[in-house]
């Protein structure tokens, strides 16, 4: 069974969020001094003391949630304790959670909601481009430059049954008298297993990779949410433009940006406030897209990434026995999934 909460896929029509209707990534008010016209320009040579190194190339930061940065965890620990996402009562499957503020409590049922976990810690440095007469920022997250990373947790639960196919090599362990059963079970991995509904369920064999890729598809849909949010126009520091354009901060040498320390301070204040607003809008888009759980799960399950994984396991199993000189014949395992045609999609 696939068990999901806070899952994701895109819709076409979204409206900007009204203030204070969603969880924040940063807690507390952000001071917003106007950073535009009307500030005193200081002598450039005061900023020239902090030149960019030779070969430095400015690049505005990106907001990302990469597949390779997924937190593959079955428990989550913070100062409040530990939450187990895979208790004994949890069915086999997976759970994908962008860890917005208030996404869940720690420990379970404690009411102690998580805060400030969504954005990976980053540092800000600055140098002055003498030729352009502008400060330029470098944002570092771990070993990545100019990437602000949003954190998503995925828990894969209860994949220890002897007949769970957790790797394609384990296809070799299926006995010949159960190969047709396995092909039929793999076929029954295709629909999302909504609990309590008359949906074909595997009798014995589950493909873990299909479930893992299901979770990855959730993250890919969340990436589309991020992309959509970046294009939304937002009023920040008195300027109306897209979040993507707001990320491009290259101030001139002014009283507020007169040396490296003050420039870094102002940069932190600017980006913290911008990310707070961005997370509010992103959370709104995410919730609007995922509120129809049936559509959300079916769109995810019938994405090519999941369905092609099942095809691969079926074809590989047949190829194994063909290479042994004993091809699989008289096994009618294909099923009619025309009812799900509307949900089929690919990236």
Secondary structure in CASP SS format (residue, H / E / C, confidence):
PFRMAT SS
TARGET T0000
AUTHOR 0000-0000-0000
METHOD secondary structure of the structure
MODEL  1
X C 1.00
X C 1.00
X C 1.00
X C 1.00
X C 1.00
X C 1.00
X C 1.00
X C 1.00
X C 1.00
X C 1.00
X C 1.00
X C 1.00
X C 1.00
X C 1.00
X C 1.00
X C 1.00
X C 1.00
X C 1.00
X C 1.00
X C 1.00
X C 1.00
X C 1.00
X C 1.00
X C 1.00
X C 1.00
X C 1.00
X C 1.00
X C 1.00
X C 1.00
X C 1.00
X C 1.00
X C 1.00
X C 1.00
X C 1.00
X C 1.00
X C 1.00
X C 1.00
X C 1.00
X C 1.00
X C 1.00
X E 1.00
X C 1.00
X C 1.00
X H 1.00
X H 1.00
X H 1.00
X H 1.00
X H 1.00
X H 1.00
X H 1.00
X E 1.00
X C 1.00
X C 1.00
X C 1.00
X C 1.00
X C 1.00
X C 1.00
X C 1.00
X C 1.00
X C 1.00
X C 1.00
X E 1.00
X E 1.00
X E 1.00
X C 1.00
X C 1.00
X H 1.00
X H 1.00
X H 1.00
X C 1.00
X E 1.00
X E 1.00
X C 1.00
X C 1.00
X E 1.00
X E 1.00
X E 1.00
X E 1.00
X C 1.00
X C 1.00
X E 1.00
X E 1.00
X E 1.00
X E 1.00
X C 1.00
X C 1.00
X C 1.00
X C 1.00
X C 1.00
X C 1.00
X C 1.00
X C 1.00
X E 1.00
X E 1.00
X E 1.00
X E 1.00
X E 1.00
X E 1.00
X C 1.00
X C 1.00
X C 1.00
X C 1.00
X C 1.00
X C 1.00
X E 1.00
X C 1.00
X C 1.00
X C 1.00
X C 1.00
X C 1.00
X C 1.00
X C 1.00
X E 1.00
X C 1.00
X C 1.00
X C 1.00
X C 1.00
X C 1.00
X E 1.00
X C 1.00
X C 1.00
X C 1.00
X E 1.00
X E 1.00
X E 1.00
X E 1.00
X E 1.00
X E 1.00
X E 1.00
X C 1.00
X C 1.00
X C 1.00
X C 1.00
X E 1.00
X E 1.00
X E 1.00
X E 1.00
X E 1.00
X E 1.00
X E 1.00
X E 1.00
X C 1.00
X C 1.00
X E 1.00
X E 1.00
X C 1.00
X E 1.00
X E 1.00
X E 1.00
X E 1.00
X C 1.00
X E 1.00
X E 1.00
X E 1.00
X E 1.00
X E 1.00
X E 1.00
X C 1.00
X C 1.00
X C 1.00
X C 1.00
X C 1.00
X C 1.00
X E 1.00
X E 1.00
X C 1.00
X C 1.00
X H 1.00
X H 1.00
X H 1.00
X H 1.00
X H 1.00
X H 1.00
X C 1.00
X C 1.00
X H 1.00
X H 1.00
X H 1.00
X H 1.00
X H 1.00
X H 1.00
X H 1.00
X H 1.00
X H 1.00
X H 1.00
X H 1.00
X H 1.00
X H 1.00
X C 1.00
X C 1.00
X C 1.00
X C 1.00
X C 1.00
X C 1.00
X C 1.00
X C 1.00
X C 1.00
X C 1.00
X C 1.00
X C 1.00
X C 1.00
X C 1.00
X C 1.00
X C 1.00
X C 1.00
X E 1.00
X E 1.00
X H 1.00
X H 1.00
X H 1.00
X H 1.00
X H 1.00
X H 1.00
X H 1.00
X H 1.00
X H 1.00
X H 1.00
X H 1.00
X H 1.00
X H 1.00
X H 1.00
X H 1.00
X H 1.00
X H 1.00
X H 1.00
X H 1.00
X H 1.00
X H 1.00
X H 1.00
X H 1.00
X C 1.00
X C 1.00
X E 1.00
X E 1.00
X E 1.00
X E 1.00
X C 1.00
X C 1.00
X E 1.00
X E 1.00
X E 1.00
X E 1.00
X H 1.00
X H 1.00
X H 1.00
X H 1.00
X C 1.00
X C 1.00
X C 1.00
X C 1.00
X C 1.00
X E 1.00
X C 1.00
X E 1.00
X H 1.00
X H 1.00
X H 1.00
X C 1.00
X C 1.00
X H 1.00
X H 1.00
X H 1.00
X H 1.00
X H 1.00
X H 1.00
X H 1.00
X H 1.00
X H 1.00
X H 1.00
X H 1.00
X H 1.00
X H 1.00
X H 1.00
X H 1.00
X H 1.00
X H 1.00
X H 1.00
X H 1.00
X H 1.00
X H 1.00
X H 1.00
X H 1.00
X H 1.00
X H 1.00
X H 1.00
X H 1.00
X H 1.00
X H 1.00
X H 1.00
X H 1.00
X C 1.00
X C 1.00
X H 1.00
X H 1.00
X H 1.00
X H 1.00
X H 1.00
X H 1.00
X H 1.00
X H 1.00
X H 1.00
X C 1.00
X E 1.00
X H 1.00
X H 1.00
X H 1.00
X H 1.00
X H 1.00
X H 1.00
X H 1.00
X H 1.00
X H 1.00
X H 1.00
X H 1.00
X H 1.00
X H 1.00
X H 1.00
X H 1.00
X H 1.00
X H 1.00
X H 1.00
X H 1.00
X H 1.00
X C 1.00
X C 1.00
X C 1.00
X C 1.00
X C 1.00
X C 1.00
X C 1.00
X C 1.00
X C 1.00
X C 1.00
X C 1.00
X C 1.00
X C 1.00
X C 1.00
X H 1.00
X H 1.00
X H 1.00
X H 1.00
X H 1.00
X H 1.00
X C 1.00
X E 1.00
X C 1.00
X C 1.00
END
